[in-house]
Amino acid sequence: MRAYARLLEPLAPLKAYAGGAKQLSITQPAVSQHIKALEQELGVRIFERINGQLVVTKQGEEVVNARRKCLGCTITCGRICATAAA
């Protein structure tokens, strides 16, 4: 996944591109473009708009969960390497 995946964490609970954009200090159009690029890269819809709110799709939830697991593994690997180097 590209760096765009970092956008998933703030967007999923906020249910709005604008809120995620504010939290990440980027513009709302940039968030929309990045999510669209990520969806095209992965070949799945991550979010849908329902009654004006962003709703995470089933596939989107799987992507968000996979992102969380990957991030957790990266942090664990960093700790192991730091301990080994000490």
Secondary structure as UniProt FT lines:
FT   HELIX           3..7
FT   HELIX           8..14
FT   HELIX           17..24
FT   HELIX           28..42
FT   STRAND          47..50
FT   TURN            51..52
FT   STRAND          53..56
FT   HELIX           58..85
//
